[in-house]
């Protein structure tokens, strides 16, 4: 081969035993040349080790793919654009209100933990004290609260969805 490095010498085989600097004839004392830099070919075949172009140009793919070959379009936020925040569903909320409203599950779904715990407590304590008649008042209060929630669900969902997007409410 006729490759010449920057010093005009042909490259040396780094795995060839080279006299007194090698360890038991198994190879050179330092990889890539002789011991302590005597006669070392610093960057064989015209490439240096830092990614800068040598006398033959840069290695293919050294700086990434060519622009426009693949990947997201320039200026895109991720591969598919920004991710929309999760939206609360009115149908799911009404189904939870109707079937599990006595546990306040629709409030937990709408991230309203306080009213959810309040409805559960009012329902459980109401049934536990129904024997001494005070519980019927609590169950009536729970029932009124449950009916009022049915009318408030659309506004609560609208508020939650606006809060999830981070934009100010339009009203």
C-alpha positions in Angstrom: 0.0 0.0 0.0 1.1 3.5 -0.6 -0.6 5.5 2.2 1.6 8.2 3.5 0.9 10.0 6.7 1.7 13.6 7.5 5.4 12.7 8.1 5.9 11.0 4.7 6.3 7.5 6.3 4.2 4.5 5.5 1.9 3.5 8.4 3.2 0.8 10.8 1.4 -2.3 11.9 0.6 -1.7 15.6 0.4 -5.4 16.3 3.9 -6.2 15.0 6.5 -7.0 17.6 9.1 -4.3 17.5 12.4 -4.9 19.3 13.3 -4.1 22.8 10.2 -1.9 23.6 7.7 -4.8 23.3 6.6 -7.0 26.1 7.7 -10.5 25.5 7.3 -10.1 21.7 3.5 -9.8 21.9 3.3 -6.3 20.4 4.4 -2.7 21.0 4.6 -1.2 24.4 1.9 1.4 23.6 -1.0 0.8 21.1 -0.4 2.4 17.8 3.4 2.6 17.8 6.6 2.3 19.7 7.2 3.0 23.4 6.9 6.6 24.6 6.3 8.0 21.1 9.5 7.1 19.3 8.6 6.4 15.7 4.9 6.4 16.4 2.4 7.0 13.6 0.1 9.4 15.5 -2.9 9.2 13.2 -2.6 6.6 10.6 -4.4 7.0 7.3 -4.9 10.7 7.6 -7.5 10.7 10.4 -7.1 12.2 13.8 -9.0 11.0 16.9 -11.0 14.1 17.7 -13.5 14.1 14.8 -11.8 17.0 13.0 -11.3 16.5 9.3 -7.8 15.2 8.3 -6.1 15.6 5.0 -8.7 13.3 3.4 -11.8 15.0 4.7 -14.1 13.8 7.5 -15.2 10.3 8.1 -18.6 9.5 6.7 -21.3 10.1 9.3 -18.8 11.7 11.7 -21.1 14.7 12.3 -24.5 13.0 12.0 -26.7 12.4 9.0 -27.0 14.7 6.1 -29.6 17.4 6.7 -33.0 16.4 5.5 -32.4 12.7 5.2 -34.6 11.5 8.1 -35.9 12.6 11.4 -38.5 15.2 12.4 -38.8 18.3 10.2 -36.9 21.3 11.2 -38.5 23.3 14.0 -40.8 20.4 15.0 -41.4 19.7 18.7 -40.7 16.0 18.9 -41.6 13.6 16.1 -45.3 14.2 16.2 -45.6 17.7 17.6 -46.6 18.8 21.1 -48.5 16.3 23.2 -52.0 17.5 24.2 -52.9 17.2 27.9 -55.5 14.6 28.8 -59.1 15.8 28.5 -61.9 14.7 30.9 -64.8 13.0 29.1 -68.4 14.0 29.9 -69.8 10.6 29.1 -67.4 8.8 31.3 -68.1 11.3 34.1 -71.9 10.8 33.9 -71.5 7.0 33.8 -69.4 7.2 37.0 -71.9 9.6 38.5 -74.8 7.3 37.8 -73.3 3.9 38.7 -70.7 4.9 41.4 -72.0 8.3 42.5 -72.7 7.0 46.0 -68.9 6.6 46.4 -68.1 10.0 44.8 -66.0 8.3 42.1 -67.0 11.0 39.6 -65.4 13.6 41.8 -62.2 11.5 42.1 -62.2 11.2 38.3 -62.4 15.0 38.0 -59.5 15.5 40.5 -61.8 16.7 43.2 -60.6 14.7 46.2 -62.2 16.7 48.9 -65.8 16.5 47.6 -65.2 12.8 46.8 -64.2 12.0 50.3 -67.1 14.1 51.6 -69.7 12.2 49.6 -68.2 8.8 50.6 -68.2 9.8 54.3 -71.7 11.3 54.2 -73.1 8.1 52.5 -71.3 5.6 54.8 -72.1 7.6 58.0 -75.7 8.1 56.8 -76.3 4.4 56.4 -74.5 3.6 59.7 -76.7 6.0 61.7 -79.9 5.3 59.8 -81.1 3.2 62.7 -81.2 6.1 65.0 -82.9 8.3 62.4 -80.2 10.9 62.2 -78.7 9.0 59.3 -81.8 9.7 57.1 -81.0 13.4 57.3 -77.4 12.7 56.1 -78.6 10.4 53.3 -81.0 13.1 52.2 -78.2 15.7 52.2 -76.1 13.2 50.2 -78.9 12.7 47.7 -79.3 16.5 47.1 -75.6 16.8 46.7 -75.6 13.9 44.2 -78.4 15.6 42.1 -76.6 19.0 42.2 -73.4 17.3 40.9 -75.4 16.1 37.8 -76.0 19.7 36.8 -72.5 20.9 37.7 -70.5 18.2 35.8 -70.3 20.1 32.5 -68.9 23.2 34.1 -66.4 21.2 36.3 -65.2 19.3 33.2 -64.7 22.6 31.3 -62.8 24.0 34.2 -60.6 20.9 34.5 -59.8 20.8 30.8 -58.9 24.5 30.8 -56.7 24.0 33.9 -54.9 21.0 32.1 -54.0 23.1 29.1 -52.5 25.9 31.2 -54.4 28.6 29.4 -56.6 31.2 31.3 -60.3 30.5 31.3 -62.3 32.3 28.7 -64.9 33.6 31.1 
